[in-house]
Amino acid sequence: MDPALAYHQRSKHHPQRYAPGPGGLDWASQPDPFRRFAGAPRVELPLLAGETAARWDDLFRPGGVPARRFALETLGPLLQLSLGLAAWKSQGGSRWALRCNPSSGNLHPTEAYLICPDLPGLAAGVYHYRPEDHSLERRAAAPLAWSGGVLLALTGIHWREAWKYGMRAFRYCQHDCGHALAAIAYAAAALGWPVRRLDDWGDDQVAALTGVDRDADFPGAEAEAVEALVWVGPGHPPAAGAVLAMMRGVEWRGQANSLSRDHRDWPDIPEVAAATRRPAGVESLLEASADARAMPPPLAPVCQEPASVLIRRRRSAQAFDGVTGLDAAAFYRLLDALLPRPGQPPWSLSATPPRVHPVLFAHRVTGLEAGVYCLVRDPEQRPALAAAMRPDWLWVRPPGCPEHLPLYLLAPLDTRQFAAFVACRQDIAGDSAFSLAMLADFNEITPRRPWLYRQRFWEAGMLGHALYLEAEAAGLQGTGIGCYFDDVAHDALGIATGPEDMPRFQDIYHFTVGGALVDGRLASEPAYAHLPGGPRRLFDGEAQGGGRLAGELDHRHRLGALARREGGFRAQGAVGDRLQDQFLLLAAGQQGEFAAGPLAGQHVGVQAQVDLGLAALDHQFGLEIAGVGHHAAPLGFAVVVVGKHRLGQQGGEEERKKREGEKRAFHEVTPSWWIDGGINKRRRRPSRPAGGAGVFRRTARTSPASAGCRAGWS
């Protein structure tokens, strides 16, 4: 069997046997989440001063975002909103960073390199991005010369994932590459820039371009494997040969830090990495032109918040309430965003036809029958999918589904118990509004094109990141699930499998979307408040009002930002109409005034503002005050934690009481089990009615065979 496919078979999880893993976690060798190059000159990047002018809906309108010029001041937001920090979290004595791009276990194997010609504020050269302090390390000064854009290269450090996940880590590294690719596409779109993945470069060429092939610069440090190269900007990128010719004779600076003092080898990972390398000059798969595909109609508007707010607010839910759903129209809009549209993020990255298709388990979608559905992202693949699965699936269009959306009902079933079981017995997959499995076409992964194995996981990761952001836009949250029973999903869907058999379609990623439960024990800090002298805010994102802080703080709620002005602050806007379990009220460390609501125009001090603010919130929204607490925040602001939502719950008083009971149970029994910010999502919860029929039956639970087997994204 092909080495890539053989690895895929060996790395499958089964209910009685998980893929080989560490069995326990060696905390003394936990990898450093940040790579650094000692001795490389550093360039500080500007941080957003406010929010982007681009709204979420603008990203999907042709010409909806004017292109910014390429310069240091605009490359800063590009990297911040794609690969930078989103917040800091702490609990007990532990503190960890969250980033704008998701990662399994919050381990972040992906590293990024910027390659650019001379730009305003930035000399030509090769730079390594440091997300912890939002800076660039200049690895090489080079006489690079072209126009129109920049190159971004992604590499992966397999050890960061293998430390926790063992053999299966190679899969997760490729998922995370896909997450990062999509994050770059969305961030670039917010600046008006197109993106394109450069598949004509070979891995050895990208290694030479970034310097990761220089063994002398990695003494005792973990190696970096080439993943992808992206052109950011309009027009045509420079050819590989021309760029590498400009690099001849350059002086490289800096030596990589070692991430762990001890390592455990997983021979399957370097074997599959070597087997899936892409050589230079190979033929590409035939790219489908826009004329050859039926172009879907424009996406319906869904969110007018600044794109940067959604990007920085994105989180992986650790548990869902088992109550919150969404209506069919919102569900269809979310799925519509997963269809490839030329020139729109994140699908502008590649013109190749889609090869990953979600099979959905709809649990709580109002106006849509609960059951199993399939979204065929390339209609030409529907016959192959239907032939590969159970012959008794219905393959009928659900009533009210938009005509252009290729969504099919396979069977009306209650799949909550099955969704949780197949996701390594994690309740979060059944407590959601819907969950899904991603079926990838492996037919084109051959000895001539083994690198397509990696690209299938990239495509799944891109779908995952799109689901994360679309869930946020819909007022929900999502979570990627890398731990699932591969062949259990295949058997349930009717996909034939066996010890030596490799069916054409393989389950390669799970995802779930719903109403998140909030763990009130976690403290949050702004992403870059730790920088000496406070966070740098040199780039004005052109948000109206200027100086806004929304999105810099870790919350999911529409509170209206506070902007500094002479002599104090002004509260811009009132509290929004969708509050969750807890929310934040911002108070200034000096005098100020309210600009909206019952207290408009009143000048108050800090404590008076807090007291009056709580009274105003209680008056407007019927809040039951849960308590007040303060902690330091940048720019003289304090954060006041208040309130629980008592109005506007879905389903009336009965469901409200049920949700409150589940929240209490969650906060009482959720274990404090942390791995670098990754939370064990399995939890006890009140019993619920058993569901399921046919192959989607309730299955007895057993203990996992190895510790650290669950893969939660953050």
Solvent accessible surface area in square Angstrom, and as a share of the most:
residue,aa,sasa,rsa
1,M,122,0.54
2,D,23,0.12
3,P,63,0.39
4,A,0,0.00
5,L,23,0.12
6,A,21,0.16
7,Y,1,0.00
8,H,0,0.00
9,Q,33,0.15
10,R,95,0.35
11,S,0,0.00
12,K,2,0.01
13,H,8,0.04
14,H,38,0.17
15,P,20,0.13
16,Q,155,0.69
17,R,133,0.49
18,Y,12,0.04
19,A,4,0.03
20,P,59,0.37
21,G,19,0.18
22,P,28,0.18
23,G,46,0.44
24,G,35,0.33
25,L,36,0.18
26,D,73,0.38
27,W,130,0.46
28,A,61,0.47
29,S,4,0.02
30,Q,56,0.25
31,P,9,0.06
32,D,37,0.19
33,P,45,0.28
34,F,17,0.07
35,R,2,0.01
36,R,77,0.28
37,F,4,0.02
38,A,74,0.57
39,G,59,0.57
40,A,10,0.08
41,P,44,0.28
42,R,119,0.44
43,V,41,0.23
44,E,98,0.44
45,L,1,0.00
46,P,5,0.03
47,L,5,0.02
48,L,2,0.01
49,A,19,0.15
50,G,2,0.02
51,E,0,0.00
52,T,5,0.03
53,A,49,0.38
54,A,6,0.05
55,R,58,0.21
56,W,0,0.00
57,D,12,0.06
58,D,21,0.11
59,L,11,0.06
60,F,12,0.05
61,R,131,0.48
62,P,124,0.78
63,G,80,0.77
64,G,15,0.14
65,V,26,0.15
66,P,109,0.69
67,A,74,0.58
68,R,70,0.26
69,R,143,0.52
70,F,30,0.12
71,A,2,0.01
72,L,35,0.18
73,E,67,0.30
74,T,0,0.00
75,L,0,0.00
76,G,0,0.00
77,P,0,0.00
78,L,0,0.00
79,L,1,0.00
80,Q,2,0.01
81,L,1,0.00
82,S,0,0.00
83,L,10,0.05
84,G,0,0.00
85,L,0,0.00
86,A,1,0.01
87,A,0,0.00
88,W,26,0.09
89,K,30,0.13
90,S,24,0.16
91,Q,37,0.16
92,G,76,0.73
93,G,90,0.87
94,S,56,0.36
95,R,112,0.41
96,W,17,0.06
97,A,12,0.09
98,L,10,0.05
99,R,11,0.04
100,C,1,0.01
101,N,5,0.02
102,P,0,0.00
103,S,0,0.00
104,S,0,0.00
105,G,0,0.00
106,N,5,0.02
107,L,5,0.03
108,H,4,0.02
109,P,1,0.00
110,T,11,0.06
111,E,10,0.04
112,A,4,0.03
113,Y,0,0.00
114,L,0,0.00
115,I,0,0.00
116,C,0,0.00
117,P,9,0.06
118,D,107,0.55
119,L,30,0.15
120,P,67,0.42
121,G,62,0.59
122,L,7,0.04
123,A,49,0.38
124,A,10,0.07
125,G,0,0.00
126,V,0,0.00
127,Y,2,0.01
128,H,0,0.00
129,Y,5,0.02
130,R,31,0.11
131,P,11,0.07
132,E,17,0.08
133,D,16,0.08
134,H,0,0.00
135,S,0,0.00
136,L,0,0.00
137,E,2,0.01
138,R,68,0.25
139,R,0,0.00
140,A,1,0.00
141,A,53,0.41
142,A,6,0.05
143,P,101,0.64
144,L,6,0.03
145,A,69,0.53
146,W,41,0.14
147,S,97,0.63
148,G,35,0.33
149,G,4,0.04
150,V,0,0.00
151,L,0,0.00
152,L,0,0.00
153,A,0,0.00
154,L,0,0.00
155,T,0,0.00
156,G,0,0.00
157,I,0,0.00
158,H,28,0.13
159,W,28,0.10
160,R,2,0.01
161,E,0,0.00
162,A,4,0.03
163,W,8,0.03
164,K,4,0.02
165,Y,11,0.04
166,G,0,0.00
167,M,13,0.06
168,R,3,0.01
169,A,0,0.00
170,F,3,0.01
171,R,1,0.00
172,Y,1,0.01
173,C,0,0.00
174,Q,2,0.01
175,H,1,0.01
176,D,2,0.01
177,C,0,0.00
178,G,0,0.00
179,H,0,0.00
180,A,0,0.00
181,L,0,0.00
182,A,0,0.00
183,A,2,0.01
184,I,0,0.00
185,A,2,0.01
186,Y,3,0.01
187,A,0,0.00
188,A,0,0.00
189,A,14,0.11
190,A,6,0.04
191,L,6,0.03
192,G,19,0.18
193,W,8,0.03
194,P,65,0.41
195,V,8,0.04
196,R,116,0.42
197,R,24,0.09
198,L,10,0.05
199,D,32,0.16
200,D,90,0.47
201,W,7,0.03
202,G,0,0.00
203,D,7,0.04
204,D,100,0.52
205,Q,41,0.18
206,V,4,0.02
207,A,9,0.07
208,A,40,0.31
209,L,0,0.00
210,T,0,0.00
211,G,1,0.01
212,V,17,0.10
213,D,77,0.40
214,R,86,0.31
215,D,124,0.64
216,A,73,0.57
217,D,12,0.06
218,F,21,0.09
219,P,76,0.48
220,G,70,0.67
221,A,16,0.12
222,E,16,0.07
223,A,80,0.62
224,E,12,0.05
225,A,26,0.20
226,V,9,0.05
227,E,7,0.03
228,A,6,0.04
229,L,4,0.02
230,V,0,0.00
231,W,2,0.01
232,V,0,0.00
233,G,4,0.04
234,P,73,0.46
235,G,61,0.58
236,H,162,0.72
237,P,27,0.17
238,P,21,0.13
239,A,67,0.52
240,A,14,0.11
241,G,51,0.49
242,A,47,0.36
243,V,0,0.00
244,L,41,0.21
245,A,40,0.31
246,M,51,0.23
247,M,14,0.06
248,R,192,0.70
249,G,86,0.83
250,V,26,0.15
251,E,126,0.56
252,W,40,0.14
253,R,102,0.37
254,G,13,0.12
255,Q,92,0.41
256,A,9,0.07
257,N,36,0.18
258,S,60,0.39
259,L,9,0.05
260,S,9,0.06
261,R,184,0.67
262,D,75,0.39
263,H,88,0.39
264,R,125,0.46
265,D,121,0.63
266,W,25,0.09
267,P,95,0.60
268,D,25,0.13
269,I,6,0.03
270,P,84,0.53
271,E,92,0.41
272,V,1,0.01
273,A,19,0.15
274,A,67,0.52
275,A,30,0.23
276,T,0,0.00
277,R,95,0.35
278,R,17,0.06
279,P,69,0.43
280,A,54,0.42
281,G,73,0.70
282,V,42,0.24
283,E,95,0.43
284,S,59,0.38
285,L,37,0.19
286,L,160,0.80
287,E,100,0.45
288,A,24,0.19
289,S,62,0.40
290,A,57,0.45
291,D,143,0.74
292,A,78,0.60
293,R,63,0.23
294,A,98,0.76
295,M,106,0.47
296,P,20,0.13
297,P,59,0.37
298,P,112,0.70
299,L,23,0.11
300,A,56,0.44
301,P,114,0.72
302,V,50,0.29
303,C,12,0.07
304,Q,114,0.51
305,E,33,0.15
306,P,5,0.03
307,A,0,0.00
308,S,0,0.00
309,V,8,0.04
310,L,0,0.00
311,I,4,0.02
312,R,5,0.02
313,R,7,0.02
314,R,2,0.01
315,R,23,0.08
316,S,23,0.15
317,A,4,0.03
318,Q,19,0.09
319,A,0,0.00
320,F,0,0.00
321,D,0,0.00
322,G,4,0.04
323,V,21,0.12
324,T,6,0.03
325,G,10,0.09
326,L,18,0.09
327,D,75,0.39
328,A,17,0.13
329,A,74,0.57
330,A,34,0.26
331,F,0,0.00
332,Y,15,0.06
333,R,20,0.07
334,L,3,0.01
335,L,0,0.00
336,D,12,0.06
337,A,9,0.07
338,L,0,0.00
339,L,8,0.04
340,P,19,0.12
341,R,4,0.01
342,P,64,0.40
343,G,66,0.63
344,Q,15,0.07
345,P,9,0.06
346,P,0,0.00
347,W,22,0.08
348,S,26,0.17
349,L,1,0.00
350,S,33,0.22
351,A,44,0.34
352,T,39,0.23
353,P,29,0.18
354,P,7,0.04
355,R,38,0.14
356,V,0,0.00
357,H,0,0.00
358,P,1,0.00
359,V,0,0.00
360,L,0,0.00
361,F,4,0.02
362,A,1,0.01
363,H,20,0.09
364,R,44,0.16
365,V,10,0.06
366,T,100,0.58
367,G,70,0.67
368,L,18,0.09
369,E,106,0.47
370,A,40,0.31
371,G,0,0.00
372,V,0,0.00
373,Y,1,0.00
374,C,0,0.00
375,L,0,0.00
376,V,0,0.00
377,R,8,0.03
378,D,16,0.08
379,P,90,0.56
380,E,152,0.68
381,Q,11,0.05
382,R,85,0.31
383,P,92,0.58
384,A,23,0.18
385,L,0,0.00
386,A,33,0.26
387,A,90,0.70
388,A,29,0.23
389,M,8,0.04
390,R,64,0.23
391,P,137,0.86
392,D,89,0.46
393,W,18,0.06
394,L,90,0.45
395,W,30,0.10
396,V,67,0.39
397,R,90,0.33
398,P,6,0.04
399,P,124,0.78
400,G,73,0.70
401,C,17,0.10
402,P,46,0.29
403,E,167,0.75
404,H,63,0.28
405,L,0,0.00
406,P,15,0.09
407,L,0,0.00
408,Y,27,0.10
409,L,15,0.08
410,L,0,0.00
411,A,15,0.11
412,P,61,0.38
413,L,37,0.18
414,D,44,0.23
415,T,1,0.00
416,R,52,0.19
417,Q,20,0.09
418,F,8,0.03
419,A,1,0.01
420,A,1,0.01
421,F,24,0.10
422,V,1,0.00
423,A,0,0.00
424,C,0,0.00
425,R,6,0.02
426,Q,2,0.01
427,D,7,0.04
428,I,1,0.01
429,A,3,0.02
430,G,0,0.00
431,D,1,0.00
432,S,0,0.00
433,A,0,0.00
434,F,0,0.00
435,S,4,0.03
436,L,0,0.00
437,A,0,0.00
438,M,0,0.00
439,L,0,0.00
440,A,0,0.00
441,D,1,0.00
442,F,7,0.03
443,N,87,0.45
444,E,42,0.19
445,I,6,0.03
446,T,48,0.28
447,P,112,0.70
448,R,156,0.57
449,R,42,0.15
450,P,18,0.11
451,W,10,0.04
452,L,4,0.02
453,Y,0,0.00
454,R,13,0.05
455,Q,21,0.09
456,R,10,0.04
457,F,0,0.00
458,W,9,0.03
459,E,25,0.11
460,A,0,0.00
461,G,0,0.00
462,M,8,0.03
463,L,0,0.00
464,G,0,0.00
465,H,2,0.01
466,A,0,0.00
467,L,0,0.00
468,Y,1,0.00
469,L,0,0.00
470,E,3,0.01
471,A,0,0.00
472,E,2,0.01
473,A,8,0.06
474,A,35,0.27
475,G,3,0.03
476,L,4,0.02
477,Q,9,0.04
478,G,0,0.00
479,T,0,0.00
480,G,0,0.00
481,I,2,0.01
482,G,0,0.00
483,C,0,0.00
484,Y,2,0.01
485,F,0,0.00
486,D,0,0.00
487,D,26,0.13
488,V,33,0.19
489,A,2,0.02
490,H,0,0.00
491,D,86,0.44
492,A,5,0.04
493,L,2,0.01
494,G,31,0.30
495,I,3,0.02
496,A,76,0.59
497,T,43,0.25
498,G,25,0.24
499,P,127,0.80
500,E,146,0.65
501,D,66,0.34
502,M,37,0.16
503,P,16,0.10
504,R,94,0.34
505,F,0,0.00
506,Q,0,0.00
507,D,0,0.00
508,I,0,0.00
509,Y,0,0.00
510,H,6,0.03
511,F,0,0.00
512,T,0,0.00
513,V,0,0.00
514,G,0,0.00
515,G,4,0.04
516,A,4,0.03
517,L,5,0.03
518,V,47,0.27
519,D,9,0.05
520,G,40,0.39
521,R,97,0.36
522,L,36,0.18
523,A,48,0.37
524,S,24,0.15
525,E,54,0.24
526,P,3,0.02
527,A,3,0.02
528,Y,0,0.00
529,A,33,0.26
530,H,72,0.32
531,L,10,0.05
532,P,129,0.81
533,G,92,0.89
534,G,28,0.27
535,P,17,0.10
536,R,38,0.14
537,R,52,0.19
538,L,133,0.66
539,F,7,0.03
540,D,79,0.41
541,G,3,0.03
542,E,96,0.43
543,A,8,0.06
544,Q,149,0.66
545,G,57,0.55
546,G,23,0.22
547,G,40,0.39
548,R,44,0.16
549,L,11,0.05
550,A,18,0.14
551,G,7,0.06
552,E,11,0.05
553,L,16,0.08
554,D,17,0.09
555,H,20,0.09
556,R,23,0.08
557,H,16,0.07
558,R,65,0.24
559,L,20,0.10
560,G,33,0.32
561,A,6,0.04
562,L,7,0.04
563,A,7,0.05
564,R,139,0.51
565,R,122,0.45
566,E,171,0.77
567,G,71,0.68
568,G,3,0.03
569,F,2,0.01
570,R,86,0.31
571,A,13,0.10
572,Q,55,0.25
573,G,46,0.44
574,A,50,0.39
575,V,20,0.12
576,G,17,0.17
577,D,131,0.68
578,R,81,0.29
579,L,7,0.04
580,Q,16,0.07
581,D,8,0.04
582,Q,49,0.22
583,F,2,0.01
584,L,25,0.12
585,L,19,0.10
586,L,13,0.06
587,A,0,0.00
588,A,3,0.02
589,G,50,0.48
590,Q,83,0.37
591,Q,110,0.49
592,G,7,0.06
593,E,15,0.07
594,F,22,0.09
595,A,31,0.24
596,A,35,0.27
597,G,35,0.33
598,P,68,0.43
599,L,19,0.10
600,A,57,0.44
601,G,46,0.44
602,Q,78,0.35
603,H,130,0.58
604,V,11,0.06
605,G,17,0.16
606,V,49,0.28
607,Q,106,0.47
608,A,46,0.35
609,Q,2,0.01
610,V,1,0.01
611,D,76,0.39
612,L,61,0.31
613,G,2,0.02
614,L,23,0.12
615,A,59,0.46
616,A,11,0.08
617,L,7,0.03
618,D,69,0.36
619,H,144,0.64
620,Q,74,0.33
621,F,41,0.17
622,G,31,0.29
623,L,8,0.04
624,E,95,0.43
625,I,68,0.34
626,A,62,0.48
627,G,37,0.35
628,V,70,0.40
629,G,31,0.30
630,H,104,0.46
631,H,68,0.31
632,A,94,0.73
633,A,22,0.17
634,P,20,0.13
635,L,60,0.30
636,G,48,0.46
637,F,12,0.05
638,A,21,0.16
639,V,3,0.02
640,V,0,0.00
641,V,58,0.33
642,V,1,0.01
643,G,0,0.00
644,K,68,0.29
645,H,27,0.12
646,R,54,0.20
647,L,97,0.48
648,G,73,0.70
649,Q,32,0.14
650,Q,84,0.37
651,G,59,0.56
652,G,45,0.43
653,E,95,0.43
654,E,144,0.65
655,E,65,0.29
656,R,53,0.19
657,K,120,0.51
658,K,99,0.42
659,R,24,0.09
660,E,19,0.08
661,G,23,0.22
662,E,8,0.03
663,K,12,0.05
664,R,140,0.51
665,A,20,0.15
666,F,2,0.01
667,H,74,0.33
668,E,132,0.59
669,V,45,0.26
670,T,10,0.06
671,P,61,0.39
672,S,65,0.42
673,W,85,0.30
674,W,37,0.13
675,I,1,0.00
676,D,28,0.15
677,G,6,0.06
678,G,4,0.04
679,I,31,0.16
680,N,31,0.16
681,K,8,0.03
682,R,68,0.25
683,R,14,0.05
684,R,168,0.61
685,R,39,0.14
686,P,58,0.37
687,S,115,0.74
688,R,39,0.14
689,P,95,0.59
690,A,64,0.50
691,G,16,0.16
692,G,31,0.30
693,A,51,0.39
694,G,68,0.66
695,V,49,0.28
696,F,0,0.00
697,R,154,0.56
698,R,160,0.58
699,T,54,0.32
700,A,86,0.66
701,R,111,0.41
702,T,74,0.43
703,S,95,0.61
704,P,46,0.29
705,A,69,0.54
706,S,21,0.14
707,A,50,0.39
708,G,9,0.08
709,C,11,0.07
710,R,24,0.09
711,A,1,0.00
712,G,7,0.07
713,W,5,0.02
714,S,14,0.09
